Amino acid sequence: MEEKLKELMQELGNAINESLSDSDRIAAAIGEIKRAGYDVFLVLEATIGFNKREENGEYESEDGDAEAVESEAPPKRKFESTGKIKLTSQDQKFLRALKIAIDEEKS
């Protein structure tokens, strides 16, 4: 990986961490949890993707072929479901706490 890209990715990570650390709302929520007698462990996962843009406005695809695209538009991505996932009871509790509905199939 290019050294400049590593530096930019590190700077992005630092910016995200700093914005979370400086958030009064997050600090207040964590403080409430601590006052309720709990220890707090906050682990966030971010997926950051990037494509190397060529000088001529083309993006290199995963198979190495170049695709012409408008210089202002990012490449279009398609996402497909890969199948079913298994949720633990903790996963289900967490999603319910976030008010995320879960469609459960009856076996």
N, C-alpha and C positions, 0 to 999 in steps of 0.2 A: 504494500500500500504506500502511496506517495506520502512523503513527510508532511507536506502542506495539508493534505487531506486529514492526516492524523491530528495535526494541530487544530484544524477547523472542527473536527469531531469532538476533540477535548474541550474546545471553547463552547460548543453547543451543550455538552454535558455540564460544564461549569455554570452556564447560564440557566439551565433547567434547575440544577441543584440550588442555585442562588435564589431563583424566583420562588421555589418551594420554601426555602429557609426564611425568606422575607415575608411570607404570606401571613398576615395577622389572622386570617380566617383559619388556616391550617393550625397555627400555633394555639388558637383558642380551642379548637376541637380536640387537639391533643391534650391540652391542659384540662379540659373537662373529663376526659377519659382517665387521666392520672388522678384527678381529684376524686374520681369514683373508685379509686383503689387498684387500678390496673396499670401494668407496664405497657408501653406502646412500642411496637416494632413496625416501622413503615418501610415497605419494600415496594418500589414501583418498577415496572418493566416497560421499556419503550422500544419499539421497533422503528428504526430509521433507515429508510432505503434511499439509494441514490444511483443515478446512471451517469456515466461519463458522457458529456455532450461534446461532440466533435465541432471543429471550427466552422464547418459548412452547415450547421444546424441539424445534423443527423444524430440519431442515438444508435448506439450499438446494441443490438438485441442479444439475448442470452446465448443464441447459437452463433454469434459472431458476425451475422449479417447486418449491414447498416440499413436503417429505415429512414426515409425522408419524412420529416415532420415540420410543421410551422415553427418558426423560431420562438414564438411566445407560448406555444402549447406544450405541456409535458406529455410524455408518451402515455398512451392509454393502457391501463392494466385490467386484466380480467381476473376475478376471484371466483373460485368454485368451492362448494362444500365438499369436503373429503369424506364425509360420513358422519356417523354418530359419535358422541363422546360420552364418557361415563362421569357423572358427577358424584362426589362424595357427599355425605350429609352436611359436612362443613361448607362445601361449595354451594349447596342449596340454601343453607342458612345465610351465607354471605350475599347471594343474589337476592334473596327475599328481603334482607336488610336494606339493600339498595333499591328495593321496589322493582326488581326485574322479574317478570313473569317467566316461569319455566313450564314448557309443555312436557309433561311426563307421560310416557307410554305405559299403559297397563300390560303387563306380561301375562 
